[in-house]
Amino acid sequence: MKRREFIQVMLPVAGLPVVWPMWSFARPLSRGKEQRSFNFPEDGRVLVLVQLAGGNDGLNTVVPFRHDVYYRERPQIAIPQNEVLPLNDEIGLHDALAPLRPLYDAGQLAVVQGVGYPNPDRSHFRSTDIWLTGSGSQEVESTGWLGRYFDLVCPEGEACGSFGPPAIQIGLTSSLALLGREQKGIALQNPLEFYQLVSRQGSGHDPQPKPEPLTPADRELEFLRDTAAAAFQFAGEIVQAYESKTNLVEYPDEALALQLAIVARMIAGGLSTRVYIVSMRGFDTHANQAGTHRTLLNQLAGALAVFQQDLEKLGAAERVAGVCFSEFGRRVKQNASAGTDHGTSAPMFLFGQPVQGGVHGAHPALDDLENGDLKHLIDYRQIYATLLQQWLAGDPAAVLEENFTQLPLFNTGTRVEDPAPVPQQFYLAQNYPNPFNPQTTIAYGLPHPAHVKLTIMNSLGQAIATLSDGWQNSGRHSVTWSSNGHASGTYFFKLRAGEFEQTKRMSLVK
């Protein structure tokens, strides 16, 4: 039974409040030892992800008002040219996004056009998984792109510490994006209700050693015990940060705005949390789109504008950047129900003081479609790579398992040119993905220059490949191994660096 299925089965039986499955923390407590959160660079930077669930209609968000094809294919739902808020001579914002215009004029809103990925999938569930795992459409990743980032920021075996969890999602479930070696974040709706819940459940510390899990069910129960116990680590810190600050502007009484109000207080309250995820639903506009979409965009714009104003008044705006994304766009041609069906590429928004505002990239051609859909011009992983290196001080190649061209989305003074801080000790991280086929990435760190030998061995302990054998500089490194015709089964990779030596297991599944 899968972990997600297990939790879903257990919830009705347990009879616990719906907030209970939201406990999904950074890393479980080690036996007899607290080891929590992550060694982030001391820059205080925060990334806020805004997920527009359902597939936002990009053409009616960033409107190509100079293109006759747009009005011909959307006779009922196209935004009239005289209502569009022009950004240049070709495109403009839906007028419901008027609250964002001051941000754009101040250079704090970036519009990235034509974002998607090759061989797009039009399923909500599959495309969402692709975006959250940072993978291609032909790959099935078992970890999220942010989870892998957190794994590299604090590799297994390093002592880590900070004030608060590494990531927080405001909502009912933790995001797949945060899944690494363990779930790398928590999900909650209200910090005070969360604190009251964990306070009722006890201390969270069990001095008695637990037996090693013997069955799949034992492992799932251990996961639930560990994540529940880990909740107590951060509950007090979350509430302390939340209660130490008050929102300095009034937020609309709408779901997204209220989520961002919580985020603003926790950022200003001093949590070292690196990533926050909020979401807004309702963008699957198959019928009668015009009114519904207008309402959604107006709520989105109002929430982002107020959030930015609050951050400025709270003195935190210079260290917060935000991104709006959706799993796909909509088709160019409207359907018979005055709506739009699932499409492919669409624009993305980045917002905040550190952002290099303006329009980035060209608008996809409306007269050169692929099965009725816009062709993507920018791979969404280019934006992830940009966020990882230029904002989060991460290694995009190690996280995304491929090099992607970055975009100039951040002001020069905020970019991080060296994304790989030197670790404090040697480490060898678990490969990812694992299981894998046909290739996997192995990451390791060197606190100082050393002779490195990285070897792949089969189940008999025989060396079948040498990935590194020579002196390397200090820092965080990664290398990719392709199976190259090897059979399915268990393999091992061993790192020798100076006096450090460690071996880990991995699985090739074909």
C-alpha positions in Angstrom: 0.0 0.0 0.0 1.3 3.5 -0.9 1.9 6.0 1.8 -0.7 8.4 0.4 -3.3 5.6 0.1 -2.5 4.5 3.7 -3.1 8.0 5.1 -6.4 8.3 3.1 -7.6 4.9 4.5 -6.6 5.7 8.1 -8.2 9.2 8.3 -11.8 8.2 8.6 -11.0 5.4 11.1 -8.8 7.7 13.2 -11.5 10.3 13.4 -8.9 13.0 13.8 -9.4 16.6 12.6 -8.6 17.3 9.0 -5.5 19.1 10.0 -3.8 15.9 11.1 -2.5 14.7 7.7 -1.0 18.2 7.3 1.9 17.2 9.5 4.6 16.4 7.0 7.8 17.7 8.3 11.4 18.3 7.3 13.0 15.1 8.6 11.9 12.7 11.3 13.6 12.8 14.6 16.7 10.7 14.8 16.6 8.2 17.6 17.6 10.0 20.8 18.7 13.1 18.9 17.1 16.1 17.4 18.2 17.0 14.0 16.1 19.5 12.3 15.7 21.8 9.4 18.4 23.1 7.1 21.6 25.1 6.8 20.4 27.8 4.4 22.7 30.7 3.4 22.2 33.6 5.8 20.5 35.7 3.2 16.9 35.4 4.6 15.5 34.8 1.1 12.0 33.4 0.7 10.3 31.9 -2.3 6.5 32.0 -2.4 4.8 29.7 -4.9 1.2 30.4 -6.0 -0.4 27.4 -7.7 -3.3 28.2 -9.9 -5.0 24.8 -10.0 -7.1 23.7 -12.9 -5.2 25.1 -15.9 -5.3 28.9 -16.1 -6.3 30.3 -19.5 -3.1 32.1 -20.5 -4.5 33.8 -23.6 -7.2 35.6 -21.5 -4.6 36.4 -18.8 -1.9 37.9 -21.0 -4.0 38.9 -24.0 -2.6 39.1 -27.6 -4.9 42.0 -28.4 -3.2 42.8 -31.8 -3.8 39.4 -33.3 -6.9 38.8 -35.4 -6.7 35.1 -34.9 -7.3 35.5 -31.1 -10.6 37.3 -31.7 -11.7 35.0 -34.6 -11.1 31.8 -32.5 -12.8 33.3 -29.3 -15.8 35.2 -30.5 -17.6 35.0 -27.1 -14.8 35.1 -24.5 -12.0 37.2 -26.0 -11.2 40.3 -24.0 -12.2 43.4 -26.0 -9.2 45.4 -27.2 -10.3 48.6 -25.5 -10.4 46.8 -22.1 -6.9 45.3 -22.2 -4.2 46.9 -20.1 -1.4 47.1 -22.6 2.1 46.0 -21.7 3.5 46.7 -25.1 2.2 47.0 -28.7 1.3 43.3 -28.9 0.1 42.0 -25.5 -1.7 43.3 -22.4 -3.2 42.1 -19.1 -6.8 41.2 -18.6 -8.4 44.3 -17.1 -9.3 42.2 -14.0 -5.6 42.2 -13.2 -5.6 46.0 -12.8 -4.3 45.7 -9.1 -1.1 44.2 -10.6 -0.4 47.2 -12.9 1.4 49.3 -10.3 3.7 46.3 -9.6 4.4 46.0 -13.3 5.1 49.8 -13.6 7.4 49.6 -10.6 9.4 46.8 -12.3 8.3 44.2 -9.8 6.2 42.0 -12.0 7.8 39.7 -14.7 5.6 38.2 -17.4 7.3 35.1 -18.9 5.5 34.0 -22.1 5.1 30.6 -23.7 6.0 28.4 -20.8 5.5 24.7 -21.1 7.4 21.4 -21.8 8.0 19.0 -24.7 5.3 16.4 -25.4 2.8 18.0 -23.1 0.2 16.0 -21.1 -3.3 17.4 -20.8 -4.3 15.5 -17.7 -4.6 17.7 -14.6 -3.1 15.0 -12.4 -0.2 14.0 -14.6 0.7 17.5 -15.7 0.6 18.7 -12.1 2.9 15.9 -11.1 5.3 16.9 -13.9 5.5 20.5 -12.7 5.9 19.5 -9.0 8.6 16.9 -9.6 10.5 19.1 -12.2 10.6 16.2 -14.7 9.9 15.7 -18.4 6.6 14.2 -19.7 8.3 10.9 -20.4 9.7 10.5 -16.8 8.0 9.5 -13.6 9.9 11.1 -10.7 9.4 9.9 -7.1 10.7 13.1 -5.5 9.8 16.8 -5.9 12.1 19.4 -7.3 12.1 21.3 -4.0 12.6 18.2 -2.0 15.7 17.4 -4.0 16.9 21.0 -3.4 16.5 20.6 0.3 18.3 17.3 0.2 21.3 19.1 -1.4 21.1 22.1 1.0 21.3 19.7 3.9 22.6 16.3 2.8 22.1 13.2 4.9 24.6 13.1 7.7 25.1 16.9 8.1 24.1 18.6 11.3 21.3 21.1 10.4 19.5 23.7 12.4 17.2 26.7 11.9 14.2 28.4 13.4 11.2 26.7 11.7 10.5 24.1 9.0 12.2 24.4 5.6 8.9 24.7 3.8 5.3 25.5 4.7 2.3 24.9 2.5 -1.0 26.6 3.4 -3.7 24.1 2.6 -5.0 20.6 3.2 -2.2 18.5 1.9 1.6 18.7 1.5 2.8 19.2 -2.0 4.6 16.6 -4.0 7.2 19.3 -4.8 8.5 19.0 -1.3 9.1 15.3 -1.2 12.8 14.4 -1.0 14.4 11.7 1.2 11.5 12.6 3.5 8.7 15.1 3.1 10.4 18.5 3.3 7.6 20.7 4.5 4.4 21.0 6.5 0.9 22.0 5.5 -1.5 23.9 7.8 -4.4 26.2 7.5 -4.1 28.3 10.7 -1.0 28.3 12.9 -3.0 28.7 16.1 -5.4 25.9 15.4 -2.4 23.7 14.4 -0.7 24.6 17.7 -3.8 23.8 19.7 -4.1 20.4 18.0 -0.5 19.3 18.7 -0.7 20.6 22.2 -3.7 18.3 22.8 -1.8 15.3 21.5 1.0 15.1 24.0 4.7 15.9 24.1 5.6 14.1 20.9 8.7 12.5 22.4 8.7 8.8 23.0 11.7 7.7 25.1 11.1 4.1 24.4 13.1 2.7 21.4 10.8 1.6 18.5 11.4 -1.8 16.8 12.6 -1.8 13.3 9.7 -2.1 10.8 9.2 -5.6 9.5 6.3 -5.1 7.0 5.1 -2.4 4.6 2.3 -1.5 7.1 4.9 -1.2 9.9 6.9 1.3 7.7 3.7 3.3 7.1 2.9 3.4 10.8 6.5 4.5 11.5 6.2 7.3 9.0 3.0 8.5 10.7 4.6 8.3 14.1 7.7 10.2 13.0 5.9 12.9 11.1 3.5 13.4 14.1 6.5 13.5 16.5 8.3 16.0 14.3 5.3 18.3 14.4 6.1 19.2 18.0 9.5 20.4 16.9 8.2 23.4 15.0 4.7 24.1 16.5 6.0 26.6 19.1 8.3 28.3 16.6 5.6 28.7 14.0 3.2 30.2 16.5 5.9 32.4 18.0 6.7 33.9 14.6 3.0 34.2 13.7 2.0 36.0 16.9 5.1 38.3 16.9 3.8 40.2 13.9 0.5 41.7 12.7 -0.6 42.3 9.1 -0.3 46.1 8.4 -2.8 46.1 5.6 -6.3 44.8 5.3 -6.6 41.6 3.2 -9.7 40.7 1.2 -11.8 38.0 2.8 -10.9 35.5 0.1 -9.1 32.2 0.2 -5.8 33.2 -1.5 -5.5 36.5 0.2 -6.0 34.9 3.7 -3.3 32.3 2.9 -0.9 35.1 1.9 -1.8 37.0 5.1 -0.5 34.1 7.1 2.6 33.8 5.0 3.4 37.5 5.5 3.2 37.2 9.2 5.5 34.2 9.4 8.1 35.7 7.1 8.2 38.9 9.1 8.1 36.9 12.3 11.6 35.5 11.6 11.0 31.9 10.5 13.9 30.7 8.4 11.5 28.8 6.2 12.8 29.0 2.7 9.7 28.2 0.7 5.9 28.8 1.1 3.3 27.3 -1.1 -0.3 28.7 -1.5 -2.9 27.7 -4.0 -6.1 28.9 -5.7 -8.6 26.6 -7.3 -11.2 27.0 -10.0 -9.3 27.5 -13.2 -10.7 24.5 -15.1 -13.0 26.8 -17.1 -14.7 24.4 -19.6 -18.0 26.4 -19.7 -19.1 30.0 -19.3 -15.6 31.0 -18.7 -15.8 34.8 -19.0 -17.4 35.7 -15.7 -15.7 32.9 -13.7 -12.2 33.7 -15.0 -12.7 37.4 -14.5 -13.5 36.8 -10.8 -10.5 34.5 -10.3 -8.1 36.9 -11.9 -9.4 39.8 -9.9 -9.0 37.8 -6.6 -5.5 36.7 -7.7 -4.4 40.3 -8.5 -5.9 41.7 -5.4 -4.3 39.1 -3.1 -0.8 39.6 -4.7 -1.0 43.4 -4.6 -2.0 43.5 -0.9 0.6 40.8 0.0 3.3 42.9 -1.6 2.1 46.1 0.2 2.1 44.2 3.5 5.6 42.9 3.0 6.9 46.4 2.3 5.3 47.8 5.5 6.6 44.8 7.4 10.1 45.5 6.1 10.5 42.1 4.4 9.8 42.8 0.7 13.4 43.0 -0.4 13.9 39.3 0.5 10.7 37.7 -0.9 10.1 36.6 -4.5 6.9 35.0 -5.8 5.9 32.8 -8.7 2.5 32.0 -10.1 2.2 28.7 -12.1 -0.5 26.5 -13.4 -0.3 22.9 -14.8 -1.1 24.0 -18.3 -2.9 26.6 -20.4 -6.0 26.3 -22.5 -6.6 25.7 -26.2 -6.7 28.6 -28.6 -10.2 28.0 -29.9 -13.1 28.4 -27.5 -15.5 25.4 -27.1 -19.2 25.1 -27.7 -19.9 25.9 -24.0 -18.3 29.4 -24.1 -15.3 28.0 -22.3 -11.9 26.5 -23.1 -10.5 23.0 -23.0 -7.1 21.8 -21.7 -4.2 23.2 -23.6 -0.4 23.4 -23.2 1.8 26.4 -22.8 0.9 29.6 -21.0 2.5 32.6 -19.4 3.9 32.7 -15.8 4.2 35.6 -13.4 7.1 36.4 -11.1 6.6 39.2 -8.5 8.5 41.0 -5.8 11.1 43.6 -5.3 14.0 41.3 -6.3 12.4 40.4 -9.7 13.5 41.9 -13.0 10.2 43.1 -14.2 8.9 43.4 -17.8 7.9 41.0 -20.5 10.3 38.0 -21.0 10.2 36.0 -24.2 8.1 36.2 -27.3 4.4 35.3 -27.5 3.8 31.9 -29.1 2.4 32.1 -32.7 -1.4 31.9 -32.9 -1.2 30.7 -36.5 1.3 27.9 -36.0 -0.3 25.5 -33.6 0.3 21.9 -32.5 -2.9 20.0 -32.4 -4.8 23.2 -31.8 -2.4 24.3 -29.0 0.3 26.9 -28.6 3.8 25.7 -28.9 5.9 26.3 -25.9 8.9 28.5 -26.3 10.4 28.3 -22.8 10.7 25.1 -20.8 9.3 25.6 -17.3 12.5 24.0 -15.9 14.4 27.0 -17.2 12.5 29.0 -14.7 13.1 26.5 -12.0 16.8 26.5 -12.8 16.8 30.3 -12.6 15.0 30.2 -9.2 17.4 27.6 -7.9 20.6 29.4 -8.8 19.7 33.1 -8.9 17.5 33.1 -5.8 17.7 30.0 -3.7 21.5 29.5 -3.9 21.0 25.9 -5.1 22.6 23.8 -7.8 20.0 23.6 -10.7 21.9 20.8 -12.6 21.9 18.6 -9.5 18.3 19.2 -8.7 16.9 19.0 -12.3 19.3 16.4 -13.5 20.0 18.4 -16.6 21.4 21.8 -17.5 18.7 24.4 -18.6 19.3 27.8 -19.9 18.5 30.4 -17.3 16.6 33.7 -17.8 17.4 37.2 -16.5 14.5 37.1 -14.0 16.2 38.8 -11.0 17.9 42.1 -10.5 21.7 41.9 -10.9 22.3 42.8 -7.3 20.2 39.8 -6.0 21.5 37.1 -8.2 23.6 34.3 -6.7 26.4 33.5 -9.1 28.0 30.8 -7.0 25.1 28.4 -6.1 27.1 25.8 -4.2 28.2 26.8 -0.6 31.0 24.6 0.7 29.7 21.9 3.1 31.1 21.6 6.6 31.9 17.9 6.2 32.1 15.1 3.7 28.8 13.6 2.6 27.4 11.2 0.0 23.7 11.8 -0.8 21.2 9.2 -1.8 20.9 9.0 -5.6 17.8 10.4 -7.3 15.7 9.2 -8.8 15.7 5.9 -6.9 14.6 3.5 -8.3 15.7 4.7 -11.6 15.8 4.0 -15.3 17.8 4.7 -17.4 19.9 7.1 -15.4 20.3 8.6 -12.0 22.2 11.4 -10.3 24.7 11.0 -7.4 25.6 14.1 -5.4 28.4 14.5 -2.8 30.2 17.2 -0.9 33.8 18.0 -0.1 34.7 20.5 2.7 38.2 20.8 1.2 40.0 19.6 -1.9 40.5 15.8 -1.9 41.2 12.9 -4.2 37.8 11.5 -5.1 37.0 8.1 -6.3 33.3 7.3 -7.0 32.6 3.7 -8.0 29.5 1.8 -9.1 29.3 -1.8 -8.0 27.0 -4.7 -8.7 25.3 -6.9 -6.1 28.4 -9.1 -6.0 30.6 -6.1 -5.0 32.3 -6.0 -8.4 33.2 -2.6 -9.8 31.4 -2.0 -13.1 32.0 1.8 -13.5 34.2 4.5 -12.2 32.5 7.9 -12.3 35.3 10.0 -10.7 38.9 9.3 -10.0 41.1 12.4 -9.3 41.5 15.5 -7.3 38.5 17.8 -6.9 37.9 21.2 -5.4 35.8 21.7 -2.3 32.1 22.2 -2.8 29.0 20.3 -3.8 29.4 18.0 -6.8 27.0 15.7 -8.8 27.5 13.2 -11.5 25.0 11.2 -13.6 25.3 7.4 -14.2 23.4 5.8 -17.1 22.6 2.1 -16.8 24.0 1.4 -20.3 22.4 -2.0 -20.8 22.8 -3.3 -17.2 20.0 -5.5 -16.0 17.4 -4.6 -13.4 18.5 -5.1 -9.8 20.4 -3.7 -6.8 23.6 -1.7 -7.3 25.9 0.2 -5.0 27.8 3.4 -5.3 30.9 4.1 -3.1 32.6 7.4 -2.5 36.2 7.6 -1.2 37.4 11.1 -0.5 40.5 11.4 1.6 39.8 9.4 4.8 36.0 9.5 4.1 34.4 6.4 2.7 30.7 5.6 2.3 28.6 3.2 0.3 24.9 3.5 -0.6 22.4 1.2 -2.3 20.3 2.0 -5.4 17.8 0.1 -7.6 17.6 -0.1 -11.4 14.1 -1.0 -12.5 13.3 -1.7 -16.1 
